[in-house]
Amino acid sequence: MPVTTQSKIIQASLEATWDKLGNFHDLSWAPNVVTSCDVVGPIDGHNVGAKRVLNGVFHETLTEADQDTYSLKYSIDDGPSPVSKQEVSNYIGAIKLSPAEDGATLVEWNSSWQSNTADAVDFCQGIYVALLDELAASFR
C-alpha cells in the first residue's frame, strides 16, 4: 500500500490553523496550488459527507472531522492520473494538528491508497508539500 507523509511547523496557534483547515470547502489559503474549489451537494464544509472538486479534477469527500482533536480525513474519489479511480482505490488523506513549541502548530498530512504501482507517491507528496508551504505562507 503506497503512502506519503509530510509535516510542517506552522507559526500560528492550533485554533488559527484549524480555522483554515477545518472548512473542507475553503482552500483560499492555497491560491498557488488550488485554483478552484467547487462545492458539490448541500453538506457544509465542516461536516462529514461534504464533497468538493479541486481544480476541476480532484473529486474528494470529507469522511471524518473532529474539531476537538484537530483532525480530519477525506477520500479522493477520482482525479487525474496517477490518482484516477482506474489507477488507485481506497485513497485516504489525513490531517492532524498538534501543539508545537512557542505556540506554533505541527501539521501532519499523510495519505495512503491501494494500487499496483507507486506512481502516485511523488505526485501526491509534491502536492502536499506545496499545500503545507502555502499554509505556512498564509500566516505571514
C-alpha positions, 0 to 999 in steps of 0.5 A, spaced: 500 500 500 503 506 497 503 512 502 506 519 503 507 523 509 509 530 510 509 535 516 510 542 517 511 547 523 506 552 522 507 559 526 500 560 528 496 557 534 492 550 533 485 554 533 488 559 527 490 553 523 484 549 524 480 555 522 483 554 515 483 547 515 477 545 518 472 548 512 473 542 507 470 547 502 475 553 503 482 552 500 483 560 499 489 559 503 492 555 497 491 560 491 498 557 488 496 550 488 488 550 488 485 554 483 478 552 484 474 549 489 467 547 487 462 545 492 458 539 490 451 537 494 448 541 500 453 538 506 457 544 509 464 544 509 465 542 516 461 536 516 462 529 514 459 527 507 461 534 504 464 533 497 468 538 493 472 538 486 479 541 486 481 544 480 476 541 476 479 534 477 480 532 484 473 529 486 474 528 494 469 527 500 470 529 507 469 522 511 471 524 518 472 531 522 473 532 529 474 539 531 476 537 538 482 533 536 484 537 530 483 532 525 480 530 519 480 525 513 477 525 506 477 520 500 479 522 493 474 519 489 477 520 482 482 525 479 487 525 474 492 520 473 496 517 477 490 518 482 484 516 477 479 511 480 482 506 474 489 507 477 488 507 485 482 505 490 481 506 497 485 513 497 485 516 504 488 523 506 489 525 513 490 531 517 492 532 524 494 538 528 498 538 534 501 543 539 508 545 537 513 549 541 512 557 542 505 556 540 506 554 533 502 548 530 505 541 527 501 539 521 501 532 519 498 530 512 499 523 510 495 519 505 495 512 503 491 508 497 491 501 494 494 500 487 499 496 483 504 501 482 507 507 486 506 512 481 502 516 485 507 517 491 511 523 488 505 526 485 501 526 491 507 528 496 509 534 491 502 536 492 502 536 499 508 539 500 506 545 496 499 545 500 503 545 507 508 551 504 502 555 502 499 554 509 505 556 512 505 562 507 498 564 509 500 566 516 505 571 514 
